[in-house]
Amino acid sequence: MIAACPRCGHTVRDTAAFCGFCGLGLAAPQPKPPPSAQAPLAQASPQGEDIPHQSWTLTLVVLLAALLLLAVVVILGVVQVRYGRQDRSRAEQNMSEVYYQQGLVYLQQKEFTLAAIEFELATELNPQHEQANAKLAEVRQTLGIVQPAPTMPIPAETSPTIQPEPDPLAPLRAAYAGGDWETVLTLAERLPVEAAQDGEVRQMRFEAYYQSGQRLVEENKMAEAIARFDQALALQPDHALAAQAKQWAALYLAATESWNSDWPQVIEGLATLYSQSPDYGDVRVRLHDAYLAYGDQLVGQGDFCAASDQYGLALVIAEDAEVTSKQDDAQTRCAQATAAATPEGPTAPAGTFVGRVVDQTAVDARIIYIHGKVLDKQGQGVGGARVQIQAWDWKAAATTDGAGQYSFDGLRDPVTFTVTLLDLPSVPVDAPTAWHKITWVNFEEAR
């Protein structure tokens, strides 16, 4: 609406706060509220009730009920957790007792490594199990395992509720550390294929196969030992010691399987093994007995020279009065047979030098010698003649002096040597030898 300024009479709006012409401040009229807004203020609530106060009371009641419900839920949760922990503790104690009883069974069977594993599981579940702790210490002492320092138990209020995952290789490592090779192999076979191919597991399996094979050798179970060495070589084909162990066991097994039936084959295998490992099992005794038995067999066949050789080889391994006596007798018969078979007189072409064992003399020293002469038709010594001795693939030569004499001193083995002349036509002769003896072999020119 339009109004006039009280000072200057200039026209202004009734809602203006001051006159736009003279600047007089004008009092703005208060607007009248609409009828709909005045009625509630003018009327009083029925029976004098206070509506805002009633609303706040209802809100407080709802809030208290919600808090009470929340408190009940929290209390029930705490009680459930508490009883859950008690149930878990009882279950762990029961399982600890099961492990303990199984450990007693293994202990009675003398399976000490498996017993130790069971007692360890029992004490892990129940550190206060006094009997399991005592048995675990006893078994560890038996296995030679140092008892670990005891640790303080964690109080029940602060102990973690989540147990660490057990190490699946812990029992295998414990058996390996204790040298229980059969248990190592048993536990390794139970592992999944992926775990069995792990580098550490393969090394433990190889060592278990190899070491158990060596134990079987000590027990003279050669066929089983060879099978274990084969299993070890399947894991490490280039392992030199495992390959050698298999070879030695195979030589010994082949020799013993031919015992009493093929003495040359027995001697060949045992002599090879003895040359490589003289302390291998009872190979020394076996080879000595094989030489002796073969010598007896050759005597029965009338081959006294070869029998003398076998007796001599037996004496190289071990001196024995009975074997020495057998060799002396075989040498005598060998010399007699050689002399009888040597061509004489007209049976040998003129100018041929015929070899003959003429004597065998004893000496005090432990030596083996071959001495002799080369004589012409007049019985004079032939100087400068080369004389050769040979046994198997070994040979040596000596030259006669002006008197026709030659000698081979310091021979190593008491065997039969073949003696012949290199530069003159000759008939060779087999000359048996022995410790403490000089064998005399002469070559005489046939007329």
C-alpha positions, 0 to 999 in steps of 0.5 A, spaced: 500 500 500 502 507 498 503 512 504 505 519 505 512 521 509 510 524 515 516 529 514 516 531 507 509 528 504 513 524 499 509 518 497 512 511 500 510 504 501 507 502 507 512 497 508 518 501 507 523 502 513 525 509 511 523 515 506 527 515 500 526 522 499 528 525 506 531 519 509 526 519 515 526 512 519 519 509 518 516 504 523 514 498 519 507 495 521 507 488 524 503 483 520 497 480 522 497 472 523 492 468 519 486 466 522 489 458 521 495 460 525 491 464 531 486 459 533 491 453 536 494 459 540 488 461 543 485 454 544 487 450 550 488 443 550 482 439 553 482 437 560 489 441 561 494 436 558 501 437 556 502 434 549 510 435 548 511 432 555 508 426 553 512 425 547 519 426 551 516 420 556 515 415 550 521 416 547 525 415 553 521 409 555 523 406 548 530 408 548 531 404 555 528 398 552 533 398 547 538 398 551 536 393 556 535 388 550 542 390 547 545 388 554 541 381 554 544 380 547 551 382 550 551 378 556 548 372 552 554 372 547 559 373 553 556 366 556 556 363 550 564 364 549 565 362 556 562 356 555 565 355 548 572 356 551 570 350 556 568 345 551 574 347 547 579 346 553 575 339 555 576 337 547 583 338 547 584 335 554 581 329 551 585 329 545 591 329 549 589 323 553 588 319 546 595 321 543 598 319 550 595 312 550 597 311 543 604 313 545 604 308 550 602 303 545 608 305 540 613 305 546 611 298 548 613 296 541 619 300 541 617 304 536 621 310 539 620 315 534 613 314 533 612 314 541 615 321 541 611 324 536 604 322 540 607 324 546 609 331 543 602 332 540 599 330 547 603 336 551 602 341 545 594 340 547 595 339 554 602 342 557 600 340 564 599 333 562 605 331 567 605 323 565 606 325 557 611 330 559 615 325 563 614 320 557 616 325 552 623 326 556 624 319 557 623 317 549 627 323 547 633 321 552 633 314 548 633 317 541 639 322 544 635 328 542 636 334 546 630 336 551 628 343 549 628 348 554 621 349 557 617 355 556 612 359 560 605 357 559 601 363 557 595 365 562 588 362 560 585 369 559 591 371 554 592 365 551 590 365 543 584 362 541 587 360 534 592 354 534 598 354 529 597 350 523 601 343 525 607 342 520 606 336 516 613 334 515 615 335 523 614 327 524 618 326 518 624 330 520 624 327 527 625 320 524 630 323 520 634 326 525 633 320 530 636 315 524 630 311 524 630 310 517 624 305 516 619 310 519 622 315 515 620 311 509 613 309 512 611 317 513 614 319 506 609 314 503 603 317 506 605 324 503 601 327 497 605 326 491 606 334 491 610 333 498 613 327 496 617 330 490 619 336 495 627 337 495 628 336 502 623 330 502 627 327 496 633 328 500 631 324 506 628 319 502 634 318 499 638 318 505 633 313 508 634 308 502 642 308 502 643 308 510 638 302 511 641 298 505 648 299 509 644 296 515 642 290 511 649 289 508 651 289 516 646 284 517 648 280 511 641 281 507 644 282 500 638 281 496 634 286 500 640 291 501 641 291 493 633 293 492 634 299 497 640 301 493 636 301 487 631 305 490 636 310 492 639 310 485 632 312 482 632 318 486 640 320 485 642 316 479 649 319 479 651 318 487 658 314 486 657 311 493 650 308 492 653 305 486 659 302 489 655 299 495 650 296 490 656 293 486 659 290 492 653 287 495 652 284 488 659 281 488 658 278 495 651 275 493 653 272 487 659 269 490 655 266 496 650 263 491 655 259 487 659 257 494 661 249 493 658 249 486 663 254 482 670 255 486 673 259 480 667 264 480 666 265 487 674 266 488 673 271 482 668 275 485 670 275 492 678 277 490 675 283 486 671 285 492 677 284 497 681 288 493 677 294 493 674 293 500 678 288 504 674 289 511 667 289 507 663 284 512 667 277 512 670 277 505 677 276 508 675 270 511 670 267 505 676 268 500 681 265 505 676 259 505 674 259 498 682 258 496 683 253 501 676 249 498 679 250 491 686 247 493 683 241 496 678 240 490 684 241 485 688 235 489 682 231 488 683 232 481 690 230 481 692 238 479 697 239 485 701 245 481 694 249 481 692 246 488 699 249 491 697 256 488 691 256 491 694 254 498 699 259 497 694 265 496 690 263 502 696 263 506 697 270 503 691 272 507 692 269 513 698 264 515 696 257 518 700 251 519 695 246 516 694 250 510 702 250 509 703 243 510 698 242 505 702 247 500 708 243 502 705 236 500 702 239 493 709 242 491 712 236 492 707 232 488 707 238 483 715 237 482 714 230 481 709 230 476 713 235 472 719 231 472 716 225 470 712 229 464 719 233 462 722 230 456 729 227 456 734 224 452 732 223 445 725 225 446 727 232 446 731 235 440 738 236 440 740 243 442 734 244 446 734 246 453 730 242 458 727 246 464 727 242 470 725 243 478 731 240 481 730 242 489 726 246 494 730 249 500 728 252 506 730 258 509 729 262 515 726 269 512 719 270 510 721 270 502 719 267 496 725 266 491 726 262 484 734 260 483 737 256 477 742 255 472 742 254 464 747 249 462 750 246 456 751 239 453 758 239 457 754 241 464 758 248 463 754 255 465 751 259 459 752 266 460 748 272 457 741 267 457 735 271 458 730 267 463 723 269 464 718 267 469 710 268 468 704 267 472 697 269 469 698 276 466 705 278 470 712 276 467 719 278 469 726 276 466 733 275 468 740 274 465 745 269 467 751 271 469 758 268 467 757 261 470 750 261 467 746 262 474 740 267 475 735 269 480 728 272 482 728 274 489 722 278 493 717 274 489 710 277 492 705 271 491 707 264 493 704 261 486 706 256 481 710 260 475 712 258 468 719 258 467 722 259 460 728 261 456 727 267 451 733 267 446 734 259 446 730 253 444 727 251 451 722 246 454 718 251 459 717 248 466 712 250 472 715 251 478 711 251 485 713 256 490 712 257 497 714 262 503 720 261 506 723 257 500 727 257 494 725 253 488 731 251 484 730 250 476 735 248 471 735 248 464 740 243 461 741 242 453 739 236 450 744 231 447 
